[in-house]
């Protein structure tokens, strides 16, 4: 049976692992990807001197998409893309995170990933 616009009803999408704000970004990405310009596959390995997203992703819209999201939103997009199985968004989000954390100090990485530094060991006497 063919479906036409008159048969479509609005329903809530229950997706507990993805917030409404993040789902909106996912829809923006998918809409652009499907209707305007598919994202070119991200090829690896990268050149050793590559340090920016623009050096890897040559399509302007996808670079701007990543520039306009916070680090926390990037974490959430990675989770959403993985949960919803949207591989191009997952690849782009992970790449954006990798570029963001590249060359960060251990202290910075612990802060970004909310890792408690290991306690310093006391000297053991014999």
Buried (B, 14 or more C-beta within 10 A) or exposed (E): EEEEEEEEEEEEEEBEEBBEEBBEBBEEBBEBBEEEEEBEEBEEEBEEEEEEBBEBBEBEBBBEBBEEBEEEBBBBBBBBBBBBEBEBBBBBBBBBBEBEEEEEEEEEEBEBEEEEEEEEEEEEEE
